[in-house]
Amino acid sequence: LVAGEGGDARFSSPSAAAVHGDAVFVVDAGNLKLRKVDAATGWTSTVPGVSVDGQGIASSMDGGALFVTSRSAIVRVSASGGFVELFAGSFAVTGLSDGPSNGG
């Protein structure tokens, strides 16, 4: 896991990416991190406070949030970076069950 510009950045098993504003967000599954690549500069950084091991990421239609799979849950990450909350599912319980969202 190395931040840096262009080829200096290091990832371990990048598994999904989403364009969001002027950046590309990458699920770095091998490092359990969400990474941000600035489209203008090519600089890669790690989004603080987010631990992810999932295979999916999506940007909200209004540009306000990213949704990232992590274990048996989906987390919502604010587009401004940093605010993370459980959106659906549970980190402790796996399975298949319909019902209301726990996180909003």
PDB file as gemmi writes it, atoms N, CA and C in Angstrom:
CRYST1    1.000    1.000    1.000  90.00  90.00  90.00 P 1                      
ATOM      1  N   LEU A   1       0.858  -1.176   0.000  1.00  0.00           N  
ATOM      2  CA  LEU A   1       0.000   0.000   0.000  1.00  0.00           C  
ATOM      3  C   LEU A   1       0.897   1.229   0.000  1.00  0.00           C  
ATOM      4  N   VAL A   2       0.950   1.905  -1.135  1.00  0.00           N  
ATOM      5  CA  VAL A   2       1.792   3.084  -1.247  1.00  0.00           C  
ATOM      6  C   VAL A   2       1.026   4.176  -1.969  1.00  0.00           C  
ATOM      7  N   ALA A   3       0.969   5.355  -1.360  1.00  0.00           N  
ATOM      8  CA  ALA A   3       0.403   6.514  -2.034  1.00  0.00           C  
ATOM      9  C   ALA A   3       1.456   7.064  -2.983  1.00  0.00           C  
ATOM     10  N   GLY A   4       1.011   7.728  -4.027  1.00  0.00           N  
ATOM     11  CA  GLY A   4       1.971   8.311  -4.941  1.00  0.00           C  
ATOM     12  C   GLY A   4       1.333   8.694  -6.255  1.00  0.00           C  
ATOM     13  N   GLU A   5       2.160   9.204  -7.139  1.00  0.00           N  
ATOM     14  CA  GLU A   5       1.686   9.649  -8.438  1.00  0.00           C  
ATOM     15  C   GLU A   5       1.948   8.588  -9.491  1.00  0.00           C  
ATOM     16  N   GLY A   6       0.919   8.339 -10.320  1.00  0.00           N  
ATOM     17  CA  GLY A   6       1.072   7.422 -11.448  1.00  0.00           C  
ATOM     18  C   GLY A   6       1.596   6.063 -11.039  1.00  0.00           C  
ATOM     19  N   GLY A   7       2.702   5.655 -11.640  1.00  0.00           N  
ATOM     20  CA  GLY A   7       3.291   4.341 -11.413  1.00  0.00           C  
ATOM     21  C   GLY A   7       3.948   4.159 -10.069  1.00  0.00           C  
ATOM     22  N   ASP A   8       4.069   5.229  -9.279  1.00  0.00           N  
ATOM     23  CA  ASP A   8       4.649   5.099  -7.944  1.00  0.00           C  
ATOM     24  C   ASP A   8       3.661   4.515  -6.936  1.00  0.00           C  
ATOM     25  N   ALA A   9       2.355   4.642  -7.213  1.00  0.00           N  
ATOM     26  CA  ALA A   9       1.330   4.112  -6.302  1.00  0.00           C  
ATOM     27  C   ALA A   9       1.327   2.593  -6.366  1.00  0.00           C  
ATOM     28  N   ARG A  10       0.976   1.955  -5.263  1.00  0.00           N  
ATOM     29  CA  ARG A  10       0.923   0.493  -5.205  1.00  0.00           C  
ATOM     30  C   ARG A  10      -0.433   0.049  -4.680  1.00  0.00           C  
ATOM     31  N   PHE A  11      -0.990  -0.993  -5.324  1.00  0.00           N  
ATOM     32  CA  PHE A  11      -2.259  -1.598  -4.947  1.00  0.00           C  
ATOM     33  C   PHE A  11      -2.028  -3.088  -4.724  1.00  0.00           C  
ATOM     34  N   SER A  12      -2.949  -3.727  -4.013  1.00  0.00           N  
ATOM     35  CA  SER A  12      -2.932  -5.171  -3.849  1.00  0.00           C  
ATOM     36  C   SER A  12      -4.332  -5.690  -4.146  1.00  0.00           C  
ATOM     37  N   SER A  13      -4.498  -6.307  -5.284  1.00  0.00           N  
ATOM     38  CA  SER A  13      -5.782  -6.868  -5.721  1.00  0.00           C  
ATOM     39  C   SER A  13      -6.885  -5.821  -5.856  1.00  0.00           C  
ATOM     40  N   PRO A  14      -6.670  -4.789  -6.692  1.00  0.00           N  
ATOM     41  CA  PRO A  14      -7.776  -3.858  -6.929  1.00  0.00           C  
ATOM     42  C   PRO A  14      -8.928  -4.616  -7.573  1.00  0.00           C  
ATOM     43  N   SER A  15     -10.135  -4.480  -7.006  1.00  0.00           N  
ATOM     44  CA  SER A  15     -11.236  -5.337  -7.455  1.00  0.00           C  
ATOM     45  C   SER A  15     -12.394  -4.590  -8.098  1.00  0.00           C  
ATOM     46  N   ALA A  16     -12.495  -3.277  -7.907  1.00  0.00           N  
ATOM     47  CA  ALA A  16     -13.601  -2.518  -8.490  1.00  0.00           C  
ATOM     48  C   ALA A  16     -13.227  -1.042  -8.500  1.00  0.00           C  
ATOM     49  N   ALA A  17     -13.859  -0.293  -9.421  1.00  0.00           N  
ATOM     50  CA  ALA A  17     -13.584   1.137  -9.516  1.00  0.00           C  
ATOM     51  C   ALA A  17     -14.849   1.875  -9.926  1.00  0.00           C  
ATOM     52  N   ALA A  18     -14.934   3.145  -9.522  1.00  0.00           N  
ATOM     53  CA  ALA A  18     -16.059   3.997  -9.912  1.00  0.00           C  
ATOM     54  C   ALA A  18     -15.555   5.417 -10.099  1.00  0.00           C  
ATOM     55  N   VAL A  19     -16.018   6.066 -11.173  1.00  0.00           N  
ATOM     56  CA  VAL A  19     -15.702   7.472 -11.393  1.00  0.00           C  
ATOM     57  C   VAL A  19     -16.674   8.298 -10.567  1.00  0.00           C  
ATOM     58  N   HIS A  20     -16.147   9.248  -9.840  1.00  0.00           N  
ATOM     59  CA  HIS A  20     -16.962  10.080  -8.960  1.00  0.00           C  
ATOM     60  C   HIS A  20     -16.381  11.484  -8.986  1.00  0.00           C  
ATOM     61  N   GLY A  21     -17.052  12.409  -9.661  1.00  0.00           N  
ATOM     62  CA  GLY A  21     -16.525  13.762  -9.794  1.00  0.00           C  
ATOM     63  C   GLY A  21     -15.243  13.755 -10.592  1.00  0.00           C  
ATOM     64  N   ASP A  22     -14.201  14.331 -10.030  1.00  0.00           N  
ATOM     65  CA  ASP A  22     -12.910  14.396 -10.720  1.00  0.00           C  
ATOM     66  C   ASP A  22     -11.934  13.333 -10.229  1.00  0.00           C  
ATOM     67  N   ALA A  23     -12.469  12.233  -9.712  1.00  0.00           N  
ATOM     68  CA  ALA A  23     -11.612  11.174  -9.180  1.00  0.00           C  
ATOM     69  C   ALA A  23     -12.143   9.791  -9.551  1.00  0.00           C  
ATOM     70  N   VAL A  24     -11.246   8.839  -9.472  1.00  0.00           N  
ATOM     71  CA  VAL A  24     -11.609   7.425  -9.614  1.00  0.00           C  
ATOM     72  C   VAL A  24     -11.355   6.785  -8.250  1.00  0.00           C  
ATOM     73  N   PHE A  25     -12.384   6.156  -7.702  1.00  0.00           N  
ATOM     74  CA  PHE A  25     -12.248   5.466  -6.423  1.00  0.00           C  
ATOM     75  C   PHE A  25     -12.076   3.980  -6.708  1.00  0.00           C  
ATOM     76  N   VAL A  26     -11.127   3.358  -6.026  1.00  0.00           N  
ATOM     77  CA  VAL A  26     -10.773   1.961  -6.275  1.00  0.00           C  
ATOM     78  C   VAL A  26     -10.869   1.163  -4.980  1.00  0.00           C  
ATOM     79  N   VAL A  27     -11.530   0.015  -5.046  1.00  0.00           N  
ATOM     80  CA  VAL A  27     -11.530  -0.921  -3.924  1.00  0.00           C  
ATOM     81  C   VAL A  27     -10.224  -1.698  -3.999  1.00  0.00           C  
ATOM     82  N   ASP A  28      -9.347  -1.462  -3.049  1.00  0.00           N  
ATOM     83  CA  ASP A  28      -8.051  -2.139  -2.969  1.00  0.00           C  
ATOM     84  C   ASP A  28      -8.226  -3.314  -2.004  1.00  0.00           C  
ATOM     85  N   ALA A  29      -8.806  -4.396  -2.528  1.00  0.00           N  
ATOM     86  CA  ALA A  29      -9.242  -5.515  -1.689  1.00  0.00           C  
ATOM     87  C   ALA A  29      -8.096  -6.166  -0.914  1.00  0.00           C  
ATOM     88  N   GLY A  30      -6.945  -6.277  -1.514  1.00  0.00           N  
ATOM     89  CA  GLY A  30      -5.817  -6.908  -0.842  1.00  0.00           C  
ATOM     90  C   GLY A  30      -5.321  -6.134   0.365  1.00  0.00           C  
ATOM     91  N   ASN A  31      -5.520  -4.826   0.350  1.00  0.00           N  
ATOM     92  CA  ASN A  31      -5.126  -3.983   1.476  1.00  0.00           C  
ATOM     93  C   ASN A  31      -6.304  -3.567   2.347  1.00  0.00           C  
ATOM     94  N   LEU A  32      -7.526  -4.001   1.963  1.00  0.00           N  
ATOM     95  CA  LEU A  32      -8.748  -3.666   2.695  1.00  0.00           C  
ATOM     96  C   LEU A  32      -8.974  -2.157   2.788  1.00  0.00           C  
ATOM     97  N   LYS A  33      -8.649  -1.436   1.716  1.00  0.00           N  
ATOM     98  CA  LYS A  33      -8.751   0.019   1.729  1.00  0.00           C  
ATOM     99  C   LYS A  33      -9.509   0.537   0.513  1.00  0.00           C  
ATOM    100  N   LEU A  34     -10.062   1.737   0.655  1.00  0.00           N  
ATOM    101  CA  LEU A  34     -10.653   2.462  -0.455  1.00  0.00           C  
ATOM    102  C   LEU A  34      -9.637   3.515  -0.860  1.00  0.00           C  
ATOM    103  N   ARG A  35      -9.258   3.536  -2.147  1.00  0.00           N  
ATOM    104  CA  ARG A  35      -8.236   4.448  -2.644  1.00  0.00           C  
ATOM    105  C   ARG A  35      -8.859   5.461  -3.589  1.00  0.00           C  
ATOM    106  N   LYS A  36      -8.309   6.635  -3.629  1.00  0.00           N  
ATOM    107  CA  LYS A  36      -8.789   7.712  -4.500  1.00  0.00           C  
ATOM    108  C   LYS A  36      -7.663   8.118  -5.439  1.00  0.00           C  
ATOM    109  N   VAL A  37      -7.967   8.115  -6.747  1.00  0.00           N  
ATOM    110  CA  VAL A  37      -6.997   8.545  -7.747  1.00  0.00           C  
ATOM    111  C   VAL A  37      -7.517   9.845  -8.349  1.00  0.00           C  
ATOM    112  N   ASP A  38      -6.771  10.927  -8.168  1.00  0.00           N  
ATOM    113  CA  ASP A  38      -7.143  12.225  -8.722  1.00  0.00           C  
ATOM    114  C   ASP A  38      -6.941  12.178 -10.234  1.00  0.00           C  
ATOM    115  N   ALA A  39      -7.995  12.413 -11.002  1.00  0.00           N  
ATOM    116  CA  ALA A  39      -7.928  12.296 -12.460  1.00  0.00           C  
ATOM    117  C   ALA A  39      -7.007  13.343 -13.080  1.00  0.00           C  
ATOM    118  N   ALA A  40      -6.906  14.505 -12.474  1.00  0.00           N  
ATOM    119  CA  ALA A  40      -6.090  15.575 -13.041  1.00  0.00           C  
ATOM    120  C   ALA A  40      -4.594  15.363 -12.814  1.00  0.00           C  
ATOM    121  N   THR A  41      -4.234  14.869 -11.633  1.00  0.00           N  
ATOM    122  CA  THR A  41      -2.816  14.760 -11.286  1.00  0.00           C  
ATOM    123  C   THR A  41      -2.291  13.330 -11.316  1.00  0.00           C  
ATOM    124  N   GLY A  42      -3.203  12.346 -11.232  1.00  0.00           N  
ATOM    125  CA  GLY A  42      -2.775  10.956 -11.152  1.00  0.00           C  
ATOM    126  C   GLY A  42      -2.350  10.537  -9.758  1.00  0.00           C  
ATOM    127  N   TRP A  43      -2.487  11.430  -8.777  1.00  0.00           N  
ATOM    128  CA  TRP A  43      -2.075  11.136  -7.403  1.00  0.00           C  
ATOM    129  C   TRP A  43      -3.047  10.167  -6.751  1.00  0.00           C  
ATOM    130  N   THR A  44      -2.534   9.109  -6.139  1.00  0.00           N  
ATOM    131  CA  THR A  44      -3.336   8.117  -5.431  1.00  0.00           C  
ATOM    132  C   THR A  44      -3.171   8.320  -3.931  1.00  0.00           C  
ATOM    133  N   SER A  45      -4.306   8.339  -3.228  1.00  0.00           N  
ATOM    134  CA  SER A  45      -4.286   8.451  -1.766  1.00  0.00           C  
ATOM    135  C   SER A  45      -5.273   7.430  -1.191  1.00  0.00           C  
ATOM    136  N   THR A  46      -5.184   7.218   0.102  1.00  0.00           N  
ATOM    137  CA  THR A  46      -6.075   6.299   0.796  1.00  0.00           C  
ATOM    138  C   THR A  46      -7.154   7.099   1.501  1.00  0.00           C  
ATOM    139  N   VAL A  47      -8.422   6.704   1.329  1.00  0.00           N  
ATOM    140  CA  VAL A  47      -9.531   7.376   2.002  1.00  0.00           C  
ATOM    141  C   VAL A  47      -9.509   6.942   3.463  1.00  0.00           C  
ATOM    142  N   PRO A  48      -9.355   7.889   4.398  1.00  0.00           N  
ATOM    143  CA  PRO A  48      -9.247   7.512   5.813  1.00  0.00           C  
ATOM    144  C   PRO A  48     -10.566   6.996   6.374  1.00  0.00           C  
ATOM    145  N   GLY A  49     -10.465   6.058   7.299  1.00  0.00           N  
ATOM    146  CA  GLY A  49     -11.632   5.578   8.024  1.00  0.00           C  
ATOM    147  C   GLY A  49     -12.461   4.540   7.301  1.00  0.00           C  
ATOM    148  N   VAL A  50     -11.997   4.072   6.144  1.00  0.00           N  
ATOM    149  CA  VAL A  50     -12.781   3.115   5.367  1.00  0.00           C  
ATOM    150  C   VAL A  50     -11.991   1.825   5.219  1.00  0.00           C  
ATOM    151  N   SER A  51     -12.537   0.720   5.723  1.00  0.00           N  
ATOM    152  CA  SER A  51     -11.950  -0.603   5.531  1.00  0.00           C  
ATOM    153  C   SER A  51     -12.927  -1.421   4.708  1.00  0.00           C  
ATOM    154  N   VAL A  52     -12.503  -1.842   3.520  1.00  0.00           N  
ATOM    155  CA  VAL A  52     -13.395  -2.571   2.620  1.00  0.00           C  
ATOM    156  C   VAL A  52     -12.700  -3.816   2.092  1.00  0.00           C  
ATOM    157  N   ASP A  53     -13.477  -4.848   1.869  1.00  0.00           N  
ATOM    158  CA  ASP A  53     -12.926  -6.056   1.262  1.00  0.00           C  
ATOM    159  C   ASP A  53     -13.820  -6.560   0.141  1.00  0.00           C  
ATOM    160  N   GLY A  54     -14.687  -5.715  -0.338  1.00  0.00           N  
ATOM    161  CA  GLY A  54     -15.700  -6.136  -1.291  1.00  0.00           C  
ATOM    162  C   GLY A  54     -15.272  -6.093  -2.738  1.00  0.00           C  
ATOM    163  N   GLN A  55     -16.228  -6.430  -3.580  1.00  0.00           N  
ATOM    164  CA  GLN A  55     -15.997  -6.501  -5.011  1.00  0.00           C  
ATOM    165  C   GLN A  55     -16.749  -5.431  -5.779  1.00  0.00           C  
ATOM    166  N   GLY A  56     -17.446  -4.526  -5.079  1.00  0.00           N  
ATOM    167  CA  GLY A  56     -18.257  -3.564  -5.792  1.00  0.00           C  
ATOM    168  C   GLY A  56     -18.197  -2.170  -5.219  1.00  0.00           C  
ATOM    169  N   ILE A  57     -18.414  -1.192  -6.117  1.00  0.00           N  
ATOM    170  CA  ILE A  57     -18.463   0.203  -5.720  1.00  0.00           C  
ATOM    171  C   ILE A  57     -19.347   0.929  -6.725  1.00  0.00           C  
ATOM    172  N   ALA A  58     -20.132   1.875  -6.246  1.00  0.00           N  
ATOM    173  CA  ALA A  58     -21.000   2.664  -7.120  1.00  0.00           C  
ATOM    174  C   ALA A  58     -21.080   4.085  -6.586  1.00  0.00           C  
ATOM    175  N   SER A  59     -21.283   5.019  -7.509  1.00  0.00           N  
ATOM    176  CA  SER A  59     -21.447   6.423  -7.154  1.00  0.00           C  
ATOM    177  C   SER A  59     -22.925   6.764  -7.180  1.00  0.00           C  
ATOM    178  N   SER A  60     -23.382   7.577  -6.216  1.00  0.00           N  
ATOM    179  CA  SER A  60     -24.791   7.974  -6.197  1.00  0.00           C  
ATOM    180  C   SER A  60     -25.074   8.906  -7.367  1.00  0.00           C  
ATOM    181  N   MET A  61     -26.322   8.948  -7.791  1.00  0.00           N  
ATOM    182  CA  MET A  61     -26.723   9.770  -8.922  1.00  0.00           C  
ATOM    183  C   MET A  61     -26.482  11.256  -8.656  1.00  0.00           C  
ATOM    184  N   ASP A  62     -26.641  11.694  -7.422  1.00  0.00           N  
ATOM    185  CA  ASP A  62     -26.474  13.111  -7.110  1.00  0.00           C  
ATOM    186  C   ASP A  62     -25.025  13.479  -6.785  1.00  0.00           C  
ATOM    187  N   GLY A  63     -24.136  12.486  -6.801  1.00  0.00           N  
ATOM    188  CA  GLY A  63     -22.734  12.753  -6.537  1.00  0.00           C  
ATOM    189  C   GLY A  63     -22.381  12.945  -5.082  1.00  0.00           C  
ATOM    190  N   GLY A  64     -23.324  12.685  -4.185  1.00  0.00           N  
ATOM    191  CA  GLY A  64     -23.077  12.929  -2.773  1.00  0.00           C  
ATOM    192  C   GLY A  64     -22.414  11.800  -2.024  1.00  0.00           C  
ATOM    193  N   ALA A  65     -22.428  10.592  -2.591  1.00  0.00           N  
ATOM    194  CA  ALA A  65     -21.901   9.456  -1.831  1.00  0.00           C  
ATOM    195  C   ALA A  65     -21.409   8.349  -2.752  1.00  0.00           C  
ATOM    196  N   LEU A  66     -20.581   7.500  -2.181  1.00  0.00           N  
ATOM    197  CA  LEU A  66     -20.157   6.245  -2.804  1.00  0.00           C  
ATOM    198  C   LEU A  66     -20.735   5.120  -1.976  1.00  0.00           C  
ATOM    199  N   PHE A  67     -21.085   4.028  -2.621  1.00  0.00           N  
ATOM    200  CA  PHE A  67     -21.576   2.842  -1.927  1.00  0.00           C  
ATOM    201  C   PHE A  67     -20.610   1.712  -2.230  1.00  0.00           C  
ATOM    202  N   VAL A  68     -20.077   1.090  -1.168  1.00  0.00           N  
ATOM    203  CA  VAL A  68     -19.026   0.088  -1.315  1.00  0.00           C  
ATOM    204  C   VAL A  68     -19.418  -1.172  -0.575  1.00  0.00           C  
ATOM    205  N   THR A  69     -19.243  -2.324  -1.219  1.00  0.00           N  
ATOM    206  CA  THR A  69     -19.502  -3.583  -0.528  1.00  0.00           C  
ATOM    207  C   THR A  69     -18.329  -3.885   0.401  1.00  0.00           C  
ATOM    208  N   SER A  70     -18.655  -4.437   1.555  1.00  0.00           N  
ATOM    209  CA  SER A  70     -17.641  -4.806   2.525  1.00  0.00           C  
ATOM    210  C   SER A  70     -18.174  -5.941   3.385  1.00  0.00           C  
ATOM    211  N   ARG A  71     -17.536  -7.071   3.290  1.00  0.00           N  
ATOM    212  CA  ARG A  71     -17.985  -8.284   3.964  1.00  0.00           C  
ATOM    213  C   ARG A  71     -19.440  -8.553   3.614  1.00  0.00           C  
ATOM    214  N   SER A  72     -20.336  -8.566   4.565  1.00  0.00           N  
ATOM    215  CA  SER A  72     -21.754  -8.843   4.306  1.00  0.00           C  
ATOM    216  C   SER A  72     -22.590  -7.584   4.458  1.00  0.00           C  
ATOM    217  N   ALA A  73     -21.996  -6.442   4.114  1.00  0.00           N  
ATOM    218  CA  ALA A  73     -22.687  -5.167   4.275  1.00  0.00           C  
ATOM    219  C   ALA A  73     -22.361  -4.228   3.122  1.00  0.00           C  
ATOM    220  N   ILE A  74     -23.125  -3.159   3.040  1.00  0.00           N  
ATOM    221  CA  ILE A  74     -22.837  -2.070   2.116  1.00  0.00           C  
ATOM    222  C   ILE A  74     -22.652  -0.824   2.955  1.00  0.00           C  
ATOM    223  N   VAL A  75     -21.542  -0.133   2.735  1.00  0.00           N  
ATOM    224  CA  VAL A  75     -21.280   1.098   3.461  1.00  0.00           C  
ATOM    225  C   VAL A  75     -21.426   2.293   2.531  1.00  0.00           C  
ATOM    226  N   ARG A  76     -21.847   3.412   3.120  1.00  0.00           N  
ATOM    227  CA  ARG A  76     -21.969   4.670   2.383  1.00  0.00           C  
ATOM    228  C   ARG A  76     -20.815   5.565   2.832  1.00  0.00           C  
ATOM    229  N   VAL A  77     -20.090   6.089   1.857  1.00  0.00           N  
ATOM    230  CA  VAL A  77     -18.956   6.968   2.118  1.00  0.00           C  
ATOM    231  C   VAL A  77     -19.292   8.330   1.530  1.00  0.00           C  
ATOM    232  N   SER A  78     -19.178   9.388   2.309  1.00  0.00           N  
ATOM    233  CA  SER A  78     -19.497  10.716   1.798  1.00  0.00           C  
ATOM    234  C   SER A  78     -18.506  11.097   0.707  1.00  0.00           C  
ATOM    235  N   ALA A  79     -18.997  11.810  -0.297  1.00  0.00           N  
ATOM    236  CA  ALA A  79     -18.148  12.225  -1.410  1.00  0.00           C  
ATOM    237  C   ALA A  79     -17.051  13.170  -0.956  1.00  0.00           C  
ATOM    238  N   SER A  80     -17.292  13.900   0.112  1.00  0.00           N  
ATOM    239  CA  SER A  80     -16.275  14.810   0.625  1.00  0.00           C  
ATOM    240  C   SER A  80     -15.141  14.045   1.305  1.00  0.00           C  
ATOM    241  N   GLY A  81     -15.360  12.763   1.532  1.00  0.00           N  
ATOM    242  CA  GLY A  81     -14.322  11.908   2.089  1.00  0.00           C  
ATOM    243  C   GLY A  81     -14.353  11.845   3.598  1.00  0.00           C  
ATOM    244  N   GLY A  82     -14.386  10.645   4.110  1.00  0.00           N  
ATOM    245  CA  GLY A  82     -14.259  10.495   5.547  1.00  0.00           C  
ATOM    246  C   GLY A  82     -15.485   9.988   6.266  1.00  0.00           C  
ATOM    247  N   PHE A  83     -16.678  10.542   5.997  1.00  0.00           N  
ATOM    248  CA  PHE A  83     -17.847  10.089   6.739  1.00  0.00           C  
ATOM    249  C   PHE A  83     -18.294   8.741   6.196  1.00  0.00           C  
ATOM    250  N   VAL A  84     -18.314   7.747   7.058  1.00  0.00           N  
ATOM    251  CA  VAL A  84     -18.652   6.383   6.664  1.00  0.00           C  
ATOM    252  C   VAL A  84     -19.771   5.893   7.568  1.00  0.00           C  
ATOM    253  N   GLU A  85     -20.783   5.242   6.965  1.00  0.00           N  
ATOM    254  CA  GLU A  85     -21.854   4.664   7.774  1.00  0.00           C  
ATOM    255  C   GLU A  85     -22.358   3.383   7.125  1.00  0.00           C  
ATOM    256  N   LEU A  86     -22.878   2.511   7.946  1.00  0.00           N  
ATOM    257  CA  LEU A  86     -23.507   1.294   7.462  1.00  0.00           C  
ATOM    258  C   LEU A  86     -24.787   1.684   6.730  1.00  0.00           C  
ATOM    259  N   PHE A  87     -24.927   1.228   5.492  1.00  0.00           N  
ATOM    260  CA  PHE A  87     -26.111   1.544   4.707  1.00  0.00           C  
ATOM    261  C   PHE A  87     -27.095   0.379   4.698  1.00  0.00           C  
ATOM    262  N   ALA A  88     -26.606  -0.829   4.518  1.00  0.00           N  
ATOM    263  CA  ALA A  88     -27.463  -2.015   4.507  1.00  0.00           C  
ATOM    264  C   ALA A  88     -26.646  -3.243   4.890  1.00  0.00           C  
ATOM    265  N   GLY A  89     -27.328  -4.229   5.446  1.00  0.00           N  
ATOM    266  CA  GLY A  89     -26.665  -5.460   5.849  1.00  0.00           C  
ATOM    267  C   GLY A  89     -26.102  -5.364   7.259  1.00  0.00           C  
ATOM    268  N   SER A  90     -25.183  -6.270   7.546  1.00  0.00           N  
ATOM    269  CA  SER A  90     -24.586  -6.346   8.871  1.00  0.00           C  
ATOM    270  C   SER A  90     -23.168  -6.864   8.743  1.00  0.00           C  
ATOM    271  N   PHE A  91     -22.246  -6.322   9.532  1.00  0.00           N  
ATOM    272  CA  PHE A  91     -20.885  -6.835   9.515  1.00  0.00           C  
ATOM    273  C   PHE A  91     -20.780  -8.158  10.265  1.00  0.00           C  
ATOM    274  N   ALA A  92     -21.738  -8.428  11.148  1.00  0.00           N  
ATOM    275  CA  ALA A  92     -21.661  -9.602  12.005  1.00  0.00           C  
ATOM    276  C   ALA A  92     -22.461 -10.789  11.489  1.00  0.00           C  
ATOM    277  N   VAL A  93     -23.485 -10.541  10.673  1.00  0.00           N  
ATOM    278  CA  VAL A  93     -24.389 -11.618  10.261  1.00  0.00           C  
ATOM    279  C   VAL A  93     -24.435 -11.694   8.741  1.00  0.00           C  
ATOM    280  N   THR A  94     -24.197 -12.892   8.201  1.00  0.00           N  
ATOM    281  CA  THR A  94     -24.332 -13.095   6.774  1.00  0.00           C  
ATOM    282  C   THR A  94     -25.612 -13.850   6.474  1.00  0.00           C  
ATOM    283  N   GLY A  95     -26.022 -13.838   5.224  1.00  0.00           N  
ATOM    284  CA  GLY A  95     -27.216 -14.597   4.849  1.00  0.00           C  
ATOM    285  C   GLY A  95     -28.048 -13.851   3.820  1.00  0.00           C  
ATOM    286  N   LEU A  96     -29.272 -14.290   3.684  1.00  0.00           N  
ATOM    287  CA  LEU A  96     -30.202 -13.715   2.720  1.00  0.00           C  
ATOM    288  C   LEU A  96     -31.484 -13.357   3.449  1.00  0.00           C  
ATOM    289  N   SER A  97     -31.759 -12.071   3.562  1.00  0.00           N  
ATOM    290  CA  SER A  97     -32.954 -11.636   4.259  1.00  0.00           C  
ATOM    291  C   SER A  97     -33.380 -10.284   3.714  1.00  0.00           C  
ATOM    292  N   ASP A  98     -34.646 -10.152   3.347  1.00  0.00           N  
ATOM    293  CA  ASP A  98     -35.186  -8.873   2.918  1.00  0.00           C  
ATOM    294  C   ASP A  98     -35.646  -8.104   4.146  1.00  0.00           C  
ATOM    295  N   GLY A  99     -35.710  -6.784   4.031  1.00  0.00           N  
ATOM    296  CA  GLY A  99     -36.183  -5.969   5.135  1.00  0.00           C  
ATOM    297  C   GLY A  99     -35.682  -4.561   5.038  1.00  0.00           C  
ATOM    298  N   PRO A 100     -35.996  -3.758   6.037  1.00  0.00           N  
ATOM    299  CA  PRO A 100     -35.588  -2.362   6.015  1.00  0.00           C  
ATOM    300  C   PRO A 100     -34.081  -2.209   6.188  1.00  0.00           C  
ATOM    301  N   SER A 101     -33.542  -1.134   5.657  1.00  0.00           N  
ATOM    302  CA  SER A 101     -32.143  -0.826   5.808  1.00  0.00           C  
ATOM    303  C   SER A 101     -31.848  -0.454   7.253  1.00  0.00           C  
ATOM    304  N   ASN A 102     -30.710  -0.899   7.752  1.00  0.00           N  
ATOM    305  CA  ASN A 102     -30.291  -0.523   9.103  1.00  0.00           C  
ATOM    306  C   ASN A 102     -29.706   0.874   9.137  1.00  0.00           C  
ATOM    307  N   GLY A 103     -29.222   1.333   7.979  1.00  0.00           N  
ATOM    308  CA  GLY A 103     -28.472   2.581   7.974  1.00  0.00           C  
ATOM    309  C   GLY A 103     -29.080   3.697   7.171  1.00  0.00           C  
ATOM    310  N   GLY A 104     -30.310   3.609   6.775  1.00  0.00           N  
ATOM    311  CA  GLY A 104     -30.852   4.770   6.142  1.00  0.00           C  
ATOM    312  C   GLY A 104     -31.473   4.579   4.852  1.00  0.00           C  
TER     313      GLY A 104                                                      
END                                                                             
